[in-house]
Structure formats: C-alpha cells, structure tokens
C-alpha cells in the first residue's frame, strides 16, 4: 500500500470505522476459513446467475 493510499484511508472516517469493526470481530473470534469464504462466494455467484434474466 502506498503512502497516498494509507493517507486516503486514514482520512476516511467510514473506512476507519469499518476497520475498527473488523478488528472487534476478529477479537471475538468471528472469522471464516478460506474454504468457507470460497463456498459463500460461489453460492452468491450461483444465486446471482439464477436470478439474472435470460438474454
């Protein structure tokens, strides 16, 4: 990450809030494995494909 990217994040209150929320979730043990994340993403792609109108 570049210095300008870091500065942009530090200047963004919403980004800082989301990072704090993420850190709190990690501290509570609210995590998913890479396999769980991949499965959730695949399911989401399948759901989006199923609801997309035919061309």
mmCIF file of the N, C-alpha and C atoms, coordinates in Angstrom:
data_MODEL
# 
_entry.id   MODEL 
# 
loop_
_atom_site.group_PDB 
_atom_site.id 
_atom_site.type_symbol 
_atom_site.label_atom_id 
_atom_site.label_alt_id 
_atom_site.label_comp_id 
_atom_site.label_asym_id 
_atom_site.label_entity_id 
_atom_site.label_seq_id 
_atom_site.pdbx_PDB_ins_code 
_atom_site.Cartn_x 
_atom_site.Cartn_y 
_atom_site.Cartn_z 
_atom_site.occupancy 
_atom_site.B_iso_or_equiv 
_atom_site.pdbx_formal_charge 
_atom_site.auth_seq_id 
_atom_site.auth_comp_id 
_atom_site.auth_asym_id 
_atom_site.auth_atom_id 
_atom_site.pdbx_PDB_model_num 
ATOM 1   N N  . UNK A 1 1  ? 0.852   -1.163  0.000   1.00 0.00 ? 1  UNK A N  1 
ATOM 2   C CA . UNK A 1 1  ? 0.000   0.000   0.000   1.00 0.00 ? 1  UNK A CA 1 
ATOM 3   C C  . UNK A 1 1  ? 0.902   1.232   0.000   1.00 0.00 ? 1  UNK A C  1 
ATOM 4   N N  . UNK A 1 2  ? 0.554   2.180   -0.821  1.00 0.00 ? 2  UNK A N  1 
ATOM 5   C CA . UNK A 1 2  ? 1.368   3.385   -0.922  1.00 0.00 ? 2  UNK A CA 1 
ATOM 6   C C  . UNK A 1 2  ? 1.012   4.368   0.196   1.00 0.00 ? 2  UNK A C  1 
ATOM 7   N N  . UNK A 1 3  ? 1.873   5.352   0.366   1.00 0.00 ? 3  UNK A N  1 
ATOM 8   C CA . UNK A 1 3  ? 1.609   6.385   1.377   1.00 0.00 ? 3  UNK A CA 1 
ATOM 9   C C  . UNK A 1 3  ? 0.329   7.132   1.073   1.00 0.00 ? 3  UNK A C  1 
ATOM 10  N N  . UNK A 1 4  ? 0.051   7.381   -0.208  1.00 0.00 ? 4  UNK A N  1 
ATOM 11  C CA . UNK A 1 4  ? -1.171  8.112   -0.561  1.00 0.00 ? 4  UNK A CA 1 
ATOM 12  C C  . UNK A 1 4  ? -2.409  7.270   -0.279  1.00 0.00 ? 4  UNK A C  1 
ATOM 13  N N  . UNK A 1 5  ? -2.321  5.964   -0.497  1.00 0.00 ? 5  UNK A N  1 
ATOM 14  C CA . UNK A 1 5  ? -3.444  5.090   -0.174  1.00 0.00 ? 5  UNK A CA 1 
ATOM 15  C C  . UNK A 1 5  ? -3.680  5.049   1.330   1.00 0.00 ? 5  UNK A C  1 
ATOM 16  N N  . UNK A 1 6  ? -2.605  4.966   2.091   1.00 0.00 ? 6  UNK A N  1 
ATOM 17  C CA . UNK A 1 6  ? -2.709  4.976   3.549   1.00 0.00 ? 6  UNK A CA 1 
ATOM 18  C C  . UNK A 1 6  ? -3.334  6.280   4.029   1.00 0.00 ? 6  UNK A C  1 
ATOM 19  N N  . UNK A 1 7  ? -2.880  7.393   3.489   1.00 0.00 ? 7  UNK A N  1 
ATOM 20  C CA . UNK A 1 7  ? -3.422  8.695   3.875   1.00 0.00 ? 7  UNK A CA 1 
ATOM 21  C C  . UNK A 1 7  ? -4.903  8.790   3.542   1.00 0.00 ? 7  UNK A C  1 
ATOM 22  N N  . UNK A 1 8  ? -5.299  8.261   2.396   1.00 0.00 ? 8  UNK A N  1 
ATOM 23  C CA . UNK A 1 8  ? -6.706  8.306   1.994   1.00 0.00 ? 8  UNK A CA 1 
ATOM 24  C C  . UNK A 1 8  ? -7.572  7.503   2.968   1.00 0.00 ? 8  UNK A C  1 
ATOM 25  N N  . UNK A 1 9  ? -7.084  6.351   3.390   1.00 0.00 ? 9  UNK A N  1 
ATOM 26  C CA . UNK A 1 9  ? -7.835  5.535   4.348   1.00 0.00 ? 9  UNK A CA 1 
ATOM 27  C C  . UNK A 1 9  ? -7.923  6.250   5.692   1.00 0.00 ? 9  UNK A C  1 
ATOM 28  N N  . UNK A 1 10 ? -6.810  6.786   6.162   1.00 0.00 ? 10 UNK A N  1 
ATOM 29  C CA . UNK A 1 10 ? -6.794  7.466   7.457   1.00 0.00 ? 10 UNK A CA 1 
ATOM 30  C C  . UNK A 1 10 ? -7.648  8.729   7.464   1.00 0.00 ? 10 UNK A C  1 
ATOM 31  N N  . UNK A 1 11 ? -7.904  9.307   6.308   1.00 0.00 ? 11 UNK A N  1 
ATOM 32  C CA . UNK A 1 11 ? -8.732  10.500  6.207   1.00 0.00 ? 11 UNK A CA 1 
ATOM 33  C C  . UNK A 1 11 ? -10.209 10.166  6.028   1.00 0.00 ? 11 UNK A C  1 
ATOM 34  N N  . UNK A 1 12 ? -10.530 8.876   5.937   1.00 0.00 ? 12 UNK A N  1 
ATOM 35  C CA . UNK A 1 12 ? -11.905 8.450   5.669   1.00 0.00 ? 12 UNK A CA 1 
ATOM 36  C C  . UNK A 1 12 ? -12.516 7.861   6.939   1.00 0.00 ? 12 UNK A C  1 
ATOM 37  N N  . UNK A 1 13 ? -13.405 8.617   7.615   1.00 0.00 ? 13 UNK A N  1 
ATOM 38  C CA . UNK A 1 13 ? -13.988 8.122   8.867   1.00 0.00 ? 13 UNK A CA 1 
ATOM 39  C C  . UNK A 1 13 ? -14.729 6.797   8.710   1.00 0.00 ? 13 UNK A C  1 
ATOM 40  N N  . UNK A 1 14 ? -15.413 6.603   7.593   1.00 0.00 ? 14 UNK A N  1 
ATOM 41  C CA . UNK A 1 14 ? -16.141 5.347   7.375   1.00 0.00 ? 14 UNK A CA 1 
ATOM 42  C C  . UNK A 1 14 ? -15.170 4.170   7.265   1.00 0.00 ? 14 UNK A C  1 
ATOM 43  N N  . UNK A 1 15 ? -14.067 4.371   6.564   1.00 0.00 ? 15 UNK A N  1 
ATOM 44  C CA . UNK A 1 15 ? -13.069 3.302   6.434   1.00 0.00 ? 15 UNK A CA 1 
ATOM 45  C C  . UNK A 1 15 ? -12.480 2.950   7.796   1.00 0.00 ? 15 UNK A C  1 
ATOM 46  N N  . UNK A 1 16 ? -12.197 3.967   8.607   1.00 0.00 ? 16 UNK A N  1 
ATOM 47  C CA . UNK A 1 16 ? -11.654 3.718   9.944   1.00 0.00 ? 16 UNK A CA 1 
ATOM 48  C C  . UNK A 1 16 ? -12.661 2.971   10.810  1.00 0.00 ? 16 UNK A C  1 
ATOM 49  N N  . UNK A 1 17 ? -13.940 3.324   10.712  1.00 0.00 ? 17 UNK A N  1 
ATOM 50  C CA . UNK A 1 17 ? -14.979 2.646   11.475  1.00 0.00 ? 17 UNK A CA 1 
ATOM 51  C C  . UNK A 1 17 ? -15.076 1.177   11.061  1.00 0.00 ? 17 UNK A C  1 
ATOM 52  N N  . UNK A 1 18 ? -15.035 0.927   9.763   1.00 0.00 ? 18 UNK A N  1 
ATOM 53  C CA . UNK A 1 18 ? -15.113 -0.454  9.278   1.00 0.00 ? 18 UNK A CA 1 
ATOM 54  C C  . UNK A 1 18 ? -13.913 -1.265  9.722   1.00 0.00 ? 18 UNK A C  1 
ATOM 55  N N  . UNK A 1 19 ? -12.723 -0.654  9.735   1.00 0.00 ? 19 UNK A N  1 
ATOM 56  C CA . UNK A 1 19 ? -11.534 -1.365  10.209  1.00 0.00 ? 19 UNK A CA 1 
ATOM 57  C C  . UNK A 1 19 ? -11.658 -1.688  11.691  1.00 0.00 ? 19 UNK A C  1 
ATOM 58  N N  . UNK A 1 20 ? -12.174 -0.758  12.486  1.00 0.00 ? 20 UNK A N  1 
ATOM 59  C CA . UNK A 1 20 ? -12.352 -0.998  13.922  1.00 0.00 ? 20 UNK A CA 1 
ATOM 60  C C  . UNK A 1 20 ? -13.362 -2.119  14.144  1.00 0.00 ? 20 UNK A C  1 
ATOM 61  N N  . UNK A 1 21 ? -14.440 -2.121  13.360  1.00 0.00 ? 21 UNK A N  1 
ATOM 62  C CA . UNK A 1 21 ? -15.441 -3.194  13.467  1.00 0.00 ? 21 UNK A CA 1 
ATOM 63  C C  . UNK A 1 21 ? -14.812 -4.539  13.116  1.00 0.00 ? 21 UNK A C  1 
ATOM 64  N N  . UNK A 1 22 ? -14.014 -4.568  12.084  1.00 0.00 ? 22 UNK A N  1 
ATOM 65  C CA . UNK A 1 22 ? -13.351 -5.808  11.677  1.00 0.00 ? 22 UNK A CA 1 
ATOM 66  C C  . UNK A 1 22 ? -12.414 -6.317  12.760  1.00 0.00 ? 22 UNK A C  1 
ATOM 67  N N  . UNK A 1 23 ? -11.662 -5.415  13.359  1.00 0.00 ? 23 UNK A N  1 
ATOM 68  C CA . UNK A 1 23 ? -10.754 -5.809  14.432  1.00 0.00 ? 23 UNK A CA 1 
ATOM 69  C C  . UNK A 1 23 ? -11.522 -6.365  15.626  1.00 0.00 ? 23 UNK A C  1 
ATOM 70  N N  . UNK A 1 24 ? -12.677 -5.769  15.947  1.00 0.00 ? 24 UNK A N  1 
ATOM 71  C CA . UNK A 1 24 ? -13.503 -6.255  17.055  1.00 0.00 ? 24 UNK A CA 1 
ATOM 72  C C  . UNK A 1 24 ? -14.055 -7.648  16.740  1.00 0.00 ? 24 UNK A C  1 
ATOM 73  N N  . UNK A 1 25 ? -14.464 -7.863  15.491  1.00 0.00 ? 25 UNK A N  1 
ATOM 74  C CA . UNK A 1 25 ? -14.958 -9.184  15.084  1.00 0.00 ? 25 UNK A CA 1 
ATOM 75  C C  . UNK A 1 25 ? -13.859 -10.238 15.234  1.00 0.00 ? 25 UNK A C  1 
ATOM 76  N N  . UNK A 1 26 ? -12.655 -9.900  14.807  1.00 0.00 ? 26 UNK A N  1 
ATOM 77  C CA . UNK A 1 26 ? -11.528 -10.825 14.955  1.00 0.00 ? 26 UNK A CA 1 
ATOM 78  C C  . UNK A 1 26 ? -11.269 -11.133 16.424  1.00 0.00 ? 26 UNK A C  1 
ATOM 79  N N  . UNK A 1 27 ? -11.324 -10.122 17.267  1.00 0.00 ? 27 UNK A N  1 
ATOM 80  C CA . UNK A 1 27 ? -11.081 -10.317 18.700  1.00 0.00 ? 27 UNK A CA 1 
ATOM 81  C C  . UNK A 1 27 ? -12.129 -11.232 19.321  1.00 0.00 ? 27 UNK A C  1 
ATOM 82  N N  . UNK A 1 28 ? -13.363 -11.183 18.798  1.00 0.00 ? 28 UNK A N  1 
ATOM 83  C CA . UNK A 1 28 ? -14.441 -12.051 19.301  1.00 0.00 ? 28 UNK A CA 1 
ATOM 84  C C  . UNK A 1 28 ? -14.383 -13.440 18.679  1.00 0.00 ? 28 UNK A C  1 
ATOM 85  N N  . UNK A 1 29 ? -13.467 -13.648 17.740  1.00 0.00 ? 29 UNK A N  1 
ATOM 86  C CA . UNK A 1 29 ? -13.351 -14.946 17.093  1.00 0.00 ? 29 UNK A CA 1 
ATOM 87  C C  . UNK A 1 29 ? -14.322 -15.137 15.939  1.00 0.00 ? 29 UNK A C  1 
ATOM 88  N N  . UNK A 1 30 ? -14.902 -14.055 15.461  1.00 0.00 ? 30 UNK A N  1 
ATOM 89  C CA . UNK A 1 30 ? -15.845 -14.124 14.343  1.00 0.00 ? 30 UNK A CA 1 
ATOM 90  C C  . UNK A 1 30 ? -15.054 -14.148 13.036  1.00 0.00 ? 30 UNK A C  1 
ATOM 91  N N  . UNK A 1 31 ? -14.608 -15.329 12.669  1.00 0.00 ? 31 UNK A N  1 
ATOM 92  C CA . UNK A 1 31 ? -13.786 -15.490 11.475  1.00 0.00 ? 31 UNK A CA 1 
ATOM 93  C C  . UNK A 1 31 ? -14.340 -16.623 10.621  1.00 0.00 ? 31 UNK A C  1 
ATOM 94  N N  . UNK A 1 32 ? -13.958 -16.635 9.363   1.00 0.00 ? 32 UNK A N  1 
ATOM 95  C CA . UNK A 1 32 ? -14.280 -17.744 8.462   1.00 0.00 ? 32 UNK A CA 1 
ATOM 96  C C  . UNK A 1 32 ? -12.983 -18.214 7.822   1.00 0.00 ? 32 UNK A C  1 
ATOM 97  N N  . UNK A 1 33 ? -12.957 -19.479 7.456   1.00 0.00 ? 33 UNK A N  1 
ATOM 98  C CA . UNK A 1 33 ? -11.777 -20.008 6.784   1.00 0.00 ? 33 UNK A CA 1 
ATOM 99  C C  . UNK A 1 33 ? -11.810 -19.609 5.315   1.00 0.00 ? 33 UNK A C  1 
ATOM 100 N N  . UNK A 1 34 ? -10.702 -19.780 4.658   1.00 0.00 ? 34 UNK A N  1 
ATOM 101 C CA . UNK A 1 34 ? -10.651 -19.517 3.219   1.00 0.00 ? 34 UNK A CA 1 
ATOM 102 C C  . UNK A 1 34 ? -11.637 -20.391 2.462   1.00 0.00 ? 34 UNK A C  1 
ATOM 103 N N  . UNK A 1 35 ? -11.767 -21.658 2.875   1.00 0.00 ? 35 UNK A N  1 
ATOM 104 C CA . UNK A 1 35 ? -12.713 -22.564 2.220   1.00 0.00 ? 35 UNK A CA 1 
ATOM 105 C C  . UNK A 1 35 ? -14.151 -22.100 2.428   1.00 0.00 ? 35 UNK A C  1 
ATOM 106 N N  . UNK A 1 36 ? -14.478 -21.634 3.642   1.00 0.00 ? 36 UNK A N  1 
ATOM 107 C CA . UNK A 1 36 ? -15.834 -21.135 3.909   1.00 0.00 ? 36 UNK A CA 1 
ATOM 108 C C  . UNK A 1 36 ? -16.128 -19.899 3.073   1.00 0.00 ? 36 UNK A C  1 
ATOM 109 N N  . UNK A 1 37 ? -15.153 -19.019 2.953   1.00 0.00 ? 37 UNK A N  1 
ATOM 110 C CA . UNK A 1 37 ? -15.327 -17.816 2.149   1.00 0.00 ? 37 UNK A CA 1 
ATOM 111 C C  . UNK A 1 37 ? -15.515 -18.166 0.681   1.00 0.00 ? 37 UNK A C  1 
ATOM 112 N N  . UNK A 1 38 ? -14.715 -19.084 0.171   1.00 0.00 ? 38 UNK A N  1 
ATOM 113 C CA . UNK A 1 38 ? -14.843 -19.502 -1.230  1.00 0.00 ? 38 UNK A CA 1 
ATOM 114 C C  . UNK A 1 38 ? -16.211 -20.111 -1.489  1.00 0.00 ? 38 UNK A C  1 
ATOM 115 N N  . UNK A 1 39 ? -16.713 -20.925 -0.559  1.00 0.00 ? 39 UNK A N  1 
ATOM 116 C CA . UNK A 1 39 ? -18.033 -21.539 -0.726  1.00 0.00 ? 39 UNK A CA 1 
ATOM 117 C C  . UNK A 1 39 ? -19.125 -20.477 -0.721  1.00 0.00 ? 39 UNK A C  1 
ATOM 118 N N  . UNK A 1 40 ? -19.021 -19.502 0.172   1.00 0.00 ? 40 UNK A N  1 
ATOM 119 C CA . UNK A 1 40 ? -20.012 -18.424 0.232   1.00 0.00 ? 40 UNK A CA 1 
ATOM 120 C C  . UNK A 1 40 ? -20.004 -17.595 -1.049  1.00 0.00 ? 40 UNK A C  1 
ATOM 121 N N  . UNK A 1 41 ? -18.821 -17.323 -1.573  1.00 0.00 ? 41 UNK A N  1 
ATOM 122 C CA . UNK A 1 41 ? -18.721 -16.552 -2.814  1.00 0.00 ? 41 UNK A CA 1 
ATOM 123 C C  . UNK A 1 41 ? -19.298 -17.340 -3.989  1.00 0.00 ? 41 UNK A C  1 
ATOM 124 N N  . UNK A 1 42 ? -19.034 -18.633 -4.046  1.00 0.00 ? 42 UNK A N  1 
ATOM 125 C CA . UNK A 1 42 ? -19.582 -19.470 -5.118  1.00 0.00 ? 42 UNK A CA 1 
ATOM 126 C C  . UNK A 1 42 ? -21.103 -19.507 -5.036  1.00 0.00 ? 42 UNK A C  1 
ATOM 127 N N  . UNK A 1 43 ? -21.627 -19.627 -3.826  1.00 0.00 ? 43 UNK A N  1 
ATOM 128 C CA . UNK A 1 43 ? -23.085 -19.640 -3.650  1.00 0.00 ? 43 UNK A CA 1 
ATOM 129 C C  . UNK A 1 43 ? -23.698 -18.318 -4.099  1.00 0.00 ? 43 UNK A C  1 
ATOM 130 N N  . UNK A 1 44 ? -23.035 -17.227 -3.765  1.00 0.00 ? 44 UNK A N  1 
ATOM 131 C CA . UNK A 1 44 ? -23.537 -15.907 -4.169  1.00 0.00 ? 44 UNK A CA 1 
ATOM 132 C C  . UNK A 1 44 ? -23.540 -15.784 -5.692  1.00 0.00 ? 44 UNK A C  1 
ATOM 133 N N  . UNK A 1 45 ? -22.456 -16.240 -6.339  1.00 0.00 ? 45 UNK A N  1 
ATOM 134 C CA . UNK A 1 45 ? -22.407 -16.198 -7.808  1.00 0.00 ? 45 UNK A CA 1 
ATOM 135 C C  . UNK A 1 45 ? -23.539 -17.024 -8.400  1.00 0.00 ? 45 UNK A C  1 
ATOM 136 N N  . UNK A 1 46 ? -23.790 -18.200 -7.837  1.00 0.00 ? 46 UNK A N  1 
ATOM 137 C CA . UNK A 1 46 ? -24.870 -19.060 -8.327  1.00 0.00 ? 46 UNK A CA 1 
ATOM 138 C C  . UNK A 1 46 ? -26.218 -18.389 -8.153  1.00 0.00 ? 46 UNK A C  1 
ATOM 139 N N  . UNK A 1 47 ? -26.432 -17.741 -7.000  1.00 0.00 ? 47 UNK A N  1 
ATOM 140 C CA . UNK A 1 47 ? -27.693 -17.038 -6.755  1.00 0.00 ? 47 UNK A CA 1 
ATOM 141 C C  . UNK A 1 47 ? -27.889 -15.900 -7.750  1.00 0.00 ? 47 UNK A C  1 
ATOM 142 N N  . UNK A 1 48 ? -26.818 -15.157 -8.031  1.00 0.00 ? 48 UNK A N  1 
ATOM 143 C CA . UNK A 1 48 ? -26.913 -14.048 -8.977  1.00 0.00 ? 48 UNK A CA 1 
ATOM 144 C C  . UNK A 1 48 ? -27.193 -14.549 -10.380 1.00 0.00 ? 48 UNK A C  1 
ATOM 145 N N  . UNK A 1 49 ? -26.601 -15.652 -10.757 1.00 0.00 ? 49 UNK A N  1 
ATOM 146 C CA . UNK A 1 49 ? -26.826 -16.230 -12.074 1.00 0.00 ? 49 UNK A CA 1 
ATOM 147 C C  . UNK A 1 49 ? -28.256 -16.716 -12.207 1.00 0.00 ? 49 UNK A C  1 
ATOM 148 N N  . UNK A 1 50 ? -28.785 -17.327 -11.145 1.00 0.00 ? 50 UNK A N  1 
ATOM 149 C CA . UNK A 1 50 ? -30.146 -17.864 -11.176 1.00 0.00 ? 50 UNK A CA 1 
ATOM 150 C C  . UNK A 1 50 ? -31.193 -16.762 -11.270 1.00 0.00 ? 50 UNK A C  1 
ATOM 151 N N  . UNK A 1 51 ? -30.904 -15.585 -10.734 1.00 0.00 ? 51 UNK A N  1 
ATOM 152 C CA . UNK A 1 51 ? -31.898 -14.512 -10.741 1.00 0.00 ? 51 UNK A CA 1 
ATOM 153 C C  . UNK A 1 51 ? -31.729 -13.558 -11.910 1.00 0.00 ? 51 UNK A C  1 
ATOM 154 N N  . UNK A 1 52 ? -30.698 -13.764 -12.722 1.00 0.00 ? 52 UNK A N  1 
ATOM 155 C CA . UNK A 1 52 ? -30.434 -12.913 -13.876 1.00 0.00 ? 52 UNK A CA 1 
ATOM 156 C C  . UNK A 1 52 ? -31.363 -13.326 -15.012 1.00 0.00 ? 52 UNK A C  1 
ATOM 157 N N  . UNK A 1 53 ? -32.043 -12.368 -15.648 1.00 0.00 ? 53 UNK A N  1 
ATOM 158 C CA . UNK A 1 53 ? -32.937 -12.715 -16.763 1.00 0.00 ? 53 UNK A CA 1 
ATOM 159 C C  . UNK A 1 53 ? -32.150 -13.302 -17.941 1.00 0.00 ? 53 UNK A C  1 
ATOM 160 N N  . UNK A 1 54 ? -32.793 -14.204 -18.658 1.00 0.00 ? 54 UNK A N  1 
ATOM 161 C CA . UNK A 1 54 ? -32.155 -14.813 -19.828 1.00 0.00 ? 54 UNK A CA 1 
ATOM 162 C C  . UNK A 1 54 ? -31.998 -13.772 -20.916 1.00 0.00 ? 54 UNK A C  1 
ATOM 163 N N  . UNK A 1 55 ? -30.926 -13.891 -21.680 1.00 0.00 ? 55 UNK A N  1 
ATOM 164 C CA . UNK A 1 55 ? -30.679 -12.936 -22.772 1.00 0.00 ? 55 UNK A CA 1 
ATOM 165 C C  . UNK A 1 55 ? -31.323 -13.383 -24.043 1.00 0.00 ? 55 UNK A C  1 
# 
